[in-house]
Amino acid sequence: MKIIFADPAYFWLLLLIPAAIAWYIYRLRHHHPTLQISSIKAFINLSPGWRLYSRHILFGLRLAASIFIIIALARPQTNMSRQDISVEGIDIMMATDISSTMLAEDLKPNRLEAAKDVAVEFINSRPDDRIGLVIFSGESFTQCPLTTDHAKLINLYNDIKFGLIDDGTAIGDGLATAVNRLKESKARSKVIILLTDGVNNMGAIDPQSAAEIASIYGIRIYTIGAGTIGYAPAPVRTPYGMQYVQMEVKIDEPLLKKISAMTNGKYFRATNKKKLEEIYKEIDRMEKSKIDVTEFKRKKEEFMLFALIGLILFGAEILLRYTLLKTLP
């Protein structure tokens, strides 16, 4: 339960309170008695009475009453709400190829940077899921285990670049590393998103064998082939420095389709960055967490108590002004 105010603009009236205090102090300092007597000798030894000390009570009561009335005008309300959320999370391992061919620029600015940009958007769209990252080229390793700390995961994703590990394309090893991270998971759904732009040419594990293991553990694999149709400009180091050449795009689509089919997943082909974005959005739609929400809200007006206190204080001020604290005209 929390207190909110329906008309908070009335709180601007509180700015009059300091002004009223300043005016009251000014009047006290410049107030002079108008009753004249011939001598004050008879009053020298008299101590101040309670009326002298109580002369500020009336102003204090009026000030307090004004504050309570302003609060009442702002309409305080108690907001009682309850929200029950049931989330069945999904564990996702992203296996990303970082071989030298991922530097080809048919996806802008290149395949690797485009894959990173789109993957970060995908991660941000799934705050309730545990997500991890495996990278592979000639070998593979876990860049980030399954985590809900997506800020840390995104930082580690942005840090990946070509050259972190030996060059090559070990699709089987990358897939097996991702499977190993998911096999003990108790999540309702376990998913691997494997992105590559080449043909398996290195590694100790056959990609189909890794897919069979994934199937045993109930892991679904979505495969993405990154690269245009035909040829793509790619940087190549030569004795004369870095030069761009047109390299043929070779993606083992039959293998990637078979891996996905073995695990009830799906194969996608990303020929440009926009297509890659659409692929991740489609995967996002297919792999949604189940969320059951029960929401209850109730507002209750609470201004009456403040208004009543304000009126009582005003009444007390008027009563005292014309009885105990009455002053001569």
N, C-alpha and C positions, 0 to 999 in steps of 0.2 A: 504494500500500500504506500502511495506517495501523494504529496499535496501538490496540486497545480493551480494556476490562477487563470480564470476564463477571460478577465479583462485587465491584464497587467499594466496597461497604459496609465491607469489611475495612480500607479506608484510614483509618477512624475510629481504628483501633489506633495510628496514627502519633501521635495526641495523647499517647500514653504516653511518647514519646521525650523531649519537653521536660521532662516530669515526672521522668523518670529522670536526665536531666542535672542538673536542679536538686537532686535528692536526692544525687547524687554530689558536687556542689560543696559542699553543706551538710556532708556527712560529712567531706570533706577539711579544712574549716575548723574543725570541732569534734573532730577526731581527735587524741588525745594518746598518746604512747608509754607503754607499761607496763613497759618494762625500765629498772630503776634501776641506776646505777653511781655510784661514789664521786666520780669526777672526769672531766671531758671534756677536760682539758689535752692528752691524747695525740691527740685528734682535731681540734684547732683548725686545724692547718695542712694537713689533708687536703682535697683538692678533691672535690666530689660525683662519684660514679661513674655509669656508664651506667644502673645499676639505678634510680637516683633519677629520671632523666628518662624511663625506660621504664615507670614504674609506672602510667601512664595507658593503656598499650597494650591491656591486658586489657579495660578498660571500653570502649575504642574498638572493639575487635573484636566484643565482645558487642552493642554498639549497631548496628554495621554489619550484623551477621548478622541481628539482629531486623528491620531495615528490609527486607532482601532476602527474608526469610521472609514478611513482610506483603505485599510485592509479589507473591510467588508465590501466596499465598492469594487475592489479588484476581484471579487467573487472567488474565494478559495474553495477548492473542491478536492475531495479525496478520490484518487483514481485507483480502484482495485482491479487488478488484472492477473490472469493466470494463463500460462501457455505451456502445454505439454507437447514435446517434440520427440518423436521416435525415429532415429536414423539408423538404417542398415548400411554401413559404409562399404565402399569398394576399395580394394587395394590395387594400385596400378603401378607397374614398373615400365619405365620408358627406356627402350634400348635404342641408342642412337649411334649410327655409323659416323666416325670422324676421320675416315681415310682421306688420302690426298685428292681423290676424285670429288670429294664433297666441297672442294674449293671451286668447282666449275660454276660459271656465272649465268646459267640458263634460269636459275631462280635468283632473284636479286635480294641482297648484293651478291651472295653466293649460296649454294645449297645449305651449307652448315649454318650460316647466320640466319637464313630464312627459317630453317628448322628450329633454331633456338627461339626466334621471335614468336613464332606461332605456338610453340610448346609452352612458353611462358604465359601466353593468353589462356591456353587450355588449363594450365595449373591454377591460375587465378579464378577460373570459372568453377572450380570444384573444391571449395573450402572444407567440405566435410569428409573428403577422402584422404587416405594415406597414399602418398605417391613417392616413388623412388626413381633413381636414374642409374642406368648401366651404359657405359660407352665401350665401343669396340672398333678396332681396325684389324691389325695383324694379331692382336690378342684382345682381351677384354678385362675390365674390372668395374667394381661398383663405385660410382662417383658419389652417390648418396643413397643410403638404405631407405626403406619405407619410413615416411615421416609425415606428420601433420604440420610441421614447421615449414610452411611453404616459402616464407621469406628466405630461409637458409637454403632450401632446395633451389630457388630461383638464382640465388647468388652462385651456387655451385654449377648450375646449368650455364650461366653466363660465362663462367671461367673456362669452359671446355674449348679446346682449339686443336687444330691439326698439329701433330708432333708430340702429343703427350705420351703416346705409345707407338710401337713399331707399325709401319705402314702395311696395308694389306686389307683383306675383307674376310674376317672370320665370323660369318653370320652364325654358325653353329655355336661357337664359344659365347658370343654375345647373348644368344637366346638361352643357352644353358645357365649362364650367370644370373639372368633375370628369373628363370624358373627356380633356381636355388633360393633366391630371395623371397619367393612367393609360396613355396611348397608347404611351409608351416603356418601359413596365414589361416585365420579362422573367419575371414570376411565372407559375406554372402556371395560376393563376386570377385574373382581374381582375373586381372587383365594384364596383358603385355602389349605395348604398342612398339613395334619394331620398324625403324626407318632406316633404309639403306639405299644406295644408288649403284650397287655393283653386283658382282657374281662371287659366290663363296669360293675363295682360293687359298685360304689358310685356316689354321686352327686344328685342334685335336678332336673336335666333336662334330659329327655330321648334323646338319640342320634338321633333317627329318627325324633323327633319333631324339634330338632335343624337343621337337614338337610332340613326339610320342610320349615323352616323359611329362610334358606340360598337360597333355590330354589326360593322363593318369591322375594328375593332381587337380583336375577340374579347372585348368587355367585356359582362358580364351586368348587367342593371339590375333591382333589386327596388324597386318603388314602394310607398309607404305613404300612404294618404289618412287624415289625422288629423281626426276630428270626428264628432260624434254624428249621428244621423238626425233631420232636422227643424230645430229652432232651438236656439241655445246662448246663454247669457249672456255678453256681451262688454262691456268698458269703452269708453266713448265720451266724448271731451272735449267739454264743452258750455260755454256762457257761465256756467253755474252750477257749474262744476267737473266732475270725473269722475263719470259716471253709468253704470249698467249697463242695457243694453237687450237684448232678445231678437232676435238676428240669425239669419237663415236660413243654414244650413250649405250652401255650394255647393262641391262638389268635382267636378272634371272626371274622373270615373271612367273614361269611355270612353277618354280620352286616356292616362291612367295605365296602363290595361290594355293599350293598344296599344303603348306604349313598352316595357313589360315583355315582351310577346309578341314584339316585333321582336328582342329580345336574348336570348331563351330564359330570361327571368327570371319574376317572378311579382308580381301585385298583391295588396295586403292593405288591409283597412279597419280602422282602429283607432277604435272608438267610445268607448273609455275607456282608462285607464292600464293596467289589467290585460290588456286585449286587446293593447295595444301591447307589453307585456312578452312575451306569448305569441308575437307576431309576430317579435320579435328572437330569441327562443329557437328558433323554427322556421328562421329564416335561419341561425342559428348551426349547427343540425344539418345543413342542406343544404350549407353551405360549410365543411367540415372539412378541415384540412391533413392530408396523409398523413404518418404518423410510423411509422418502422420502428425497433424497439428490440431490441437484443441485449444481454442482461444476464447477467453471469457473476460469481458470488461464491464465495469460499472462505475459511474461517477455519482458522487453525492455532494450536494451543496453544503458548505460549511460556513457561509458568511453570517448566518443568524447569530452565532455565539459572539463573533467580533462586534456585530452591530449592537447587540444587547449590552456588552461590556462598555462600548462607547457611550450609549445612552445613559447607562448608570453613572458613568464618570461625569458626564455633562450635568445630570441631575444632582449629583453630589456637590459639584462646583456651584450651581445656582443656590442650592439649599444653604451651603456654608456662607456664601456671599451675603445672604440676607438674614442670617442668624448669628452664629458664633463669630464669624469673621466680618461682620458688617462694619463698614467704616463711615465716619461722619462725612457729610457732603462738603 
